[in-house]
Amino acid sequence: MLYYPKLEYHLLSKERRKVQIYLILRLHLRKKFEAPLPLYINPSFWDAKNEQVKIHYRDSYEINNKLLIVKNQLEKNPALDQIKNHKLFKKTVKEISDKYVVKSDLTLLSAIERYIAFAPQIKNKKTGSIGLKSATVIRYEFLKKIYGEYKIKRRKIYLLIVLKSVILMNLLAFFYMKKNMELAL
């Protein structure tokens, strides 16, 4: 029996919170690879039979479109038949999802840039004054610069929705190391 590669979407958790959508490549009956997508959905809005988000969910059209784009791009990829290990599949899916799925406004860097851009309009809750102090803006500019270097070093794009304490601790350690290096100069 011939068995062609098959692409499927699944949720690997049934918890009552937003969980990540996984793309699964089945090469034959006993060999499958799974890769996470930067898309999250509550399992109650997931249609497992059709492998898509149910239409009564508010962002269903957008998420289903992104799922379709990723699947189409992978099916067009001639290297799909040559994928032999899990790491290569994850890398391929990550490249495609970074290109077609991730919005630039969901990244940590874009959030910092937005905060700096809206600094003159931000209202201080304690004093009622409008606008941030220039020292605060300078700190955010420094954070943006250091995060840019960290992103290049780690070769990762962090989404705001998946920032966890471990990632933040690694990022802070990198900031302190970089700050100490600049102070030493």
Stockholm file with secondary structure:
# STOCKHOLM 1.0

chainA/1-185         MLYYPKLEYHLLSKERRKVQIYLILRLHLRKKFEAPLPLYINPSFWDAKNEQVKIHYRDSYEINNKLLIVKNQLEKNPALDQIKNHKLFKKTVKEISDKYVVKSDLTLLSAIERYIAFAPQIKNKKTGSIGLKSATVIRYEFLKKIYGEYKIKRRKIYLLIVLKSVILMNLLAFFYMKKNMELAL
#=GR chainA/1-185 SS CCCCCEEEEEESCCCSSCEEEEEEEEEETTEEEEEEEEEEECGGGEETTTTEECTTSTTHHHHHHHHHHHHHHHHHCGGGGGCCSHHHHHHHHHHHHHHHTCCGGGBHHHHHHHHHHTGGGCBCTTTCCBSCCHHHHHHHHHHHHHHHHHHHHHTCCCBGGGCCHHHHHHHHHHHHHHHHHHHHC
#=GC SS_cons         CCCCCEEEEEESCCCSSCEEEEEEEEEETTEEEEEEEEEEECGGGEETTTTEECTTSTTHHHHHHHHHHHHHHHHHCGGGGGCCSHHHHHHHHHHHHHHHTCCGGGBHHHHHHHHHHTGGGCBCTTTCCBSCCHHHHHHHHHHHHHHHHHHHHHTCCCBGGGCCHHHHHHHHHHHHHHHHHHHHC
//
